C-alpha cells in the first residue's frame, strides 16, 4: 500500500484524480479488507494461544466484527445493479445472502449454536477468501495489477469454496433439531393467512441447494480464473 501511495503521488500530475465513485469503492473495499484481516488475525492468534477457547468462543472473539462486514457486504449486490462495477450481481447476491442467512438467521437466532466449533472454521474460511479478494479490487480501481494477488484471488477459492460450503451445510444440519424443538420461524394452521410454513423443512431443502449453487459459483470462478491467468506475467515467464 505504501508503494502504491508513492506511485500515485508521483503520477498525480500526469493522471487525473480519481472521481467520487472510485474513491467510494476504494474506501469500501479497504474497509472490508481491514475488517476481514482483523477477523482472520484475531482468530488465528487465539487458535495458537488456546485452540479450545477459540473453538468455543468464536462469536465472542470476532462475532460483532463479522456481523458488521457481512452486513456491509450487502452493498456488493447494489454496486453492480447501479452499474458502478462491471460484474454480475447474481454471484454476489448468492454469496452474500447465503452467508447472511447462516449468520443472522440460523446461528444468530439460536443461542445453542453460538459456541459451535464449526463457526471457527467457517469464519476462517470466509475471511481467508476476502483477504485476497479485496486487495485485488483495490488495485483494479487504481489501474494497477499484481501477478501474485491476481493468482491468489483466482486460486484460493479452489480449496476454500468447497470447505466453506460444507461448513455452512454442517451448521444448518446441526440447527435443524434445535428449530424443531423451538418451532421458531414456523407457522402452523389455523391462522388468518390460511397458510403454514415449517422452518426445519426449509432448512433441509436449503442444504440440498448447496449442490447446484456451489457448482454455479465454482464454475463461474473457474471461467474467470482461466481468463485472468492467461494475462499475468507470472505464467508467461514460466512458459518462456
C-alpha positions as CSV (number, residue, x, y, z in Angstrom):
1,X,0.0,0.0,0.0
2,X,2.9,2.4,0.7
3,X,4.4,1.6,-2.7
4,X,1.0,2.3,-4.3
5,X,0.8,5.6,-2.4
6,X,4.2,6.7,-3.7
7,X,3.2,5.8,-7.2
8,X,0.0,7.8,-7.0
9,X,1.8,10.8,-5.6
10,X,4.4,10.7,-8.4
11,X,1.8,10.3,-11.1
12,X,-0.7,12.9,-9.9
13,X,0.4,15.5,-12.4
14,X,0.0,13.0,-15.3
15,X,-3.2,11.3,-14.2
16,X,-6.5,12.8,-13.1
17,X,-7.5,12.4,-9.5
18,X,-10.0,9.5,-9.1
19,X,-13.6,10.5,-9.2
20,X,-16.0,10.3,-6.2
21,X,-17.3,6.9,-7.2
22,X,-13.8,5.4,-7.5
23,X,-12.9,6.9,-4.1
24,X,-16.0,5.5,-2.5
25,X,-15.4,2.0,-4.0
26,X,-11.8,2.1,-2.9
27,X,-12.8,3.1,0.6
28,X,-15.4,0.4,0.8
29,X,-13.0,-2.3,-0.3
30,X,-10.4,-1.0,2.1
31,X,-12.8,-1.1,5.0
32,X,-13.8,-4.6,4.2
33,X,-10.2,-5.7,3.8
34,X,-9.3,-4.3,7.2
35,X,-12.4,-6.0,8.8
36,X,-11.7,-9.4,7.4
37,X,-8.0,-9.1,8.0
38,X,-8.7,-8.3,11.7
39,X,-11.1,-11.3,11.9
40,X,-8.6,-13.7,10.4
41,X,-5.7,-12.4,12.5
42,X,-7.5,-12.4,15.9
43,X,-9.0,-15.9,15.3
44,X,-5.6,-17.3,14.2
45,X,-3.9,-15.7,17.2
46,X,-6.5,-17.2,19.6
47,X,-6.1,-20.6,17.9
48,X,-2.4,-20.5,18.5
49,X,-2.9,-19.3,22.1
50,X,-5.7,-21.6,23.1
51,X,-7.4,-23.6,20.4
52,X,-10.1,-25.0,22.7
53,X,-11.1,-21.4,23.7
54,X,-11.1,-20.3,20.1
55,X,-13.4,-23.2,19.0
56,X,-16.0,-22.5,21.7
57,X,-15.8,-18.6,21.8
58,X,-15.7,-17.7,18.1
59,X,-18.6,-15.3,18.3
60,X,-17.2,-13.7,21.4
61,X,-13.9,-13.1,19.7
62,X,-15.0,-11.9,16.3
63,X,-18.8,-12.1,16.1
64,X,-19.6,-8.4,16.1
65,X,-16.9,-7.7,13.5
66,X,-18.2,-10.5,11.3
67,X,-21.7,-9.1,11.6
68,X,-20.5,-5.7,10.6
69,X,-18.6,-6.7,7.5
70,X,-21.3,-9.2,6.3
71,X,-23.9,-6.5,6.7
72,X,-21.8,-4.1,4.7
73,X,-21.3,-6.8,2.1
74,X,-24.9,-6.2,1.0
75,X,-23.6,-3.2,-0.9
76,X,-21.8,-5.6,-3.2
77,X,-25.2,-6.5,-4.6
78,X,-26.1,-2.9,-5.0
79,X,-22.9,-1.8,-6.8
80,X,-23.4,-3.9,-10.0
81,X,-27.1,-3.0,-10.1
82,X,-26.2,0.7,-10.2
83,X,-23.6,0.0,-12.9
84,X,-20.7,1.1,-10.6
85,X,-18.9,-2.2,-11.2
86,X,-18.9,-4.4,-14.3
87,X,-19.5,-7.8,-12.5
88,X,-22.9,-9.6,-12.5
89,X,-25.0,-9.1,-9.4
90,X,-26.1,-12.8,-9.3
91,X,-22.9,-14.3,-7.8
92,X,-22.7,-11.5,-5.2
93,X,-26.4,-12.0,-4.4
94,X,-25.9,-15.7,-3.9
95,X,-22.8,-15.4,-1.8
96,X,-23.9,-12.5,0.4
97,X,-27.5,-13.7,1.0
98,X,-26.2,-17.3,1.7
99,X,-23.7,-16.1,4.3
100,X,-26.1,-13.7,5.9
101,X,-28.8,-16.3,6.2
102,X,-26.5,-18.6,8.1
103,X,-25.0,-15.8,10.2
104,X,-28.0,-13.7,11.1
105,X,-30.9,-16.2,11.0
106,X,-29.6,-19.8,11.5
107,X,-26.8,-19.0,14.0
108,X,-27.9,-15.6,15.3
109,X,-31.4,-16.8,16.4
110,X,-30.3,-20.0,18.1
111,X,-28.1,-19.5,21.2
112,X,-27.1,-23.1,21.4
113,X,-25.2,-22.7,18.1
114,X,-23.2,-19.7,19.4
115,X,-20.5,-22.0,20.9
116,X,-20.4,-24.4,17.9
117,X,-16.9,-25.3,16.9
118,X,-17.8,-25.1,13.2
119,X,-18.1,-21.4,13.5
120,X,-14.4,-21.0,13.8
121,X,-13.8,-23.0,10.6
122,X,-16.5,-21.0,8.8
123,X,-15.2,-17.6,9.9
124,X,-11.6,-18.5,9.0
125,X,-12.7,-19.7,5.5
126,X,-14.8,-16.6,4.9
127,X,-12.0,-14.3,6.0
128,X,-9.3,-16.2,4.1
129,X,-11.3,-15.7,0.8
130,X,-11.8,-12.0,1.4
131,X,-8.2,-11.0,2.5
132,X,-7.1,-11.7,-1.1
133,X,-10.2,-10.6,-2.9
134,X,-10.5,-7.0,-1.6
135,X,-6.8,-6.1,-2.4
136,X,-7.4,-7.3,-5.9
137,X,-10.4,-5.0,-6.2
138,X,-8.5,-2.1,-4.8
139,X,-5.6,-2.5,-7.2
140,X,-8.1,-2.8,-10.1
141,X,-9.7,0.5,-9.1
142,X,-6.3,2.2,-9.2
143,X,-5.5,0.7,-12.6
144,X,-2.7,-1.4,-11.0
145,X,-2.1,-5.1,-11.2
146,X,-0.1,-7.6,-9.1
147,X,0.5,-11.0,-10.6
148,X,0.8,-12.6,-7.1
149,X,-2.5,-11.1,-5.8
150,X,-4.3,-11.9,-9.1
151,X,-3.1,-15.5,-8.8
152,X,-4.2,-15.8,-5.2
153,X,-7.6,-14.2,-5.9
154,X,-8.3,-16.7,-8.7
155,X,-6.7,-19.7,-6.9
156,X,-7.6,-19.5,-3.2
157,X,-11.2,-20.3,-3.9
158,X,-10.3,-23.8,-5.2
159,X,-9.8,-25.3,-1.7
160,X,-11.7,-22.7,0.3
161,X,-15.1,-22.7,-1.5
162,X,-15.8,-26.5,-1.0
163,X,-14.8,-26.3,2.6
164,X,-16.9,-23.2,3.1
165,X,-20.0,-24.9,1.5
166,X,-19.5,-28.0,3.7
167,X,-19.1,-25.9,6.8
168,X,-22.3,-23.9,6.1
169,X,-24.3,-27.1,5.4
170,X,-23.0,-28.7,8.5
171,X,-24.1,-25.8,10.7
172,X,-27.5,-25.8,9.1
173,X,-27.8,-29.5,9.7
174,X,-26.9,-29.1,13.3
175,X,-29.5,-26.3,13.6
176,X,-32.4,-28.4,12.4
177,X,-33.1,-30.3,15.6
178,X,-33.0,-27.0,17.6
179,X,-35.5,-25.4,15.4
180,X,-37.7,-28.5,15.5
181,X,-37.8,-28.1,19.3
182,X,-38.4,-24.3,19.4
183,X,-40.6,-24.1,16.3
184,X,-39.2,-20.6,15.7
185,X,-40.0,-19.1,12.3
186,X,-42.6,-21.9,11.7
187,X,-46.2,-21.0,11.1
188,X,-49.0,-23.5,11.8
189,X,-52.6,-23.8,10.8
190,X,-55.1,-22.4,11.6
191,X,-54.1,-18.8,11.2
192,X,-55.5,-15.6,9.5
193,X,-53.3,-16.2,6.4
194,X,-54.5,-19.7,6.0
195,X,-51.0,-21.0,5.2
196,X,-48.3,-22.9,7.0
197,X,-44.5,-22.9,7.0
198,X,-42.2,-25.3,8.7
199,X,-38.8,-23.8,9.1
200,X,-36.9,-27.1,9.7
201,X,-38.1,-28.4,6.3
202,X,-37.0,-25.2,4.7
203,X,-33.5,-25.8,6.2
204,X,-33.4,-29.3,4.8
205,X,-34.3,-28.1,1.3
206,X,-31.7,-25.3,1.7
207,X,-29.0,-27.9,2.3
208,X,-29.7,-29.6,-1.0
209,X,-29.5,-26.2,-2.7
210,X,-25.8,-26.1,-1.8
211,X,-25.1,-28.6,-4.6
212,X,-26.4,-26.5,-7.6
213,X,-25.4,-23.2,-6.0
214,X,-21.9,-24.4,-5.2
215,X,-21.5,-25.8,-8.7
216,X,-22.6,-22.5,-10.2
217,X,-20.2,-20.4,-8.0
218,X,-17.2,-22.7,-8.7
219,X,-17.9,-22.9,-12.4
220,X,-18.1,-19.1,-12.6
221,X,-14.8,-18.7,-10.7
222,X,-13.2,-21.4,-12.9
223,X,-14.1,-19.4,-16.1
224,X,-12.8,-16.2,-14.6
225,X,-9.6,-17.9,-13.5
226,X,-8.9,-19.2,-17.0
227,X,-9.3,-15.8,-18.4
228,X,-7.4,-14.0,-15.7
229,X,-4.3,-16.3,-15.5
230,X,-3.7,-16.0,-19.3
231,X,-2.6,-12.4,-19.0
232,X,-0.4,-12.4,-15.9
233,X,3.3,-12.3,-16.4
234,X,3.9,-14.9,-13.7
235,X,2.9,-17.7,-16.1
236,X,4.3,-16.0,-19.2
237,X,7.8,-16.1,-17.7
238,X,7.4,-19.8,-16.8
239,X,6.4,-20.7,-20.4
240,X,9.4,-18.7,-21.8
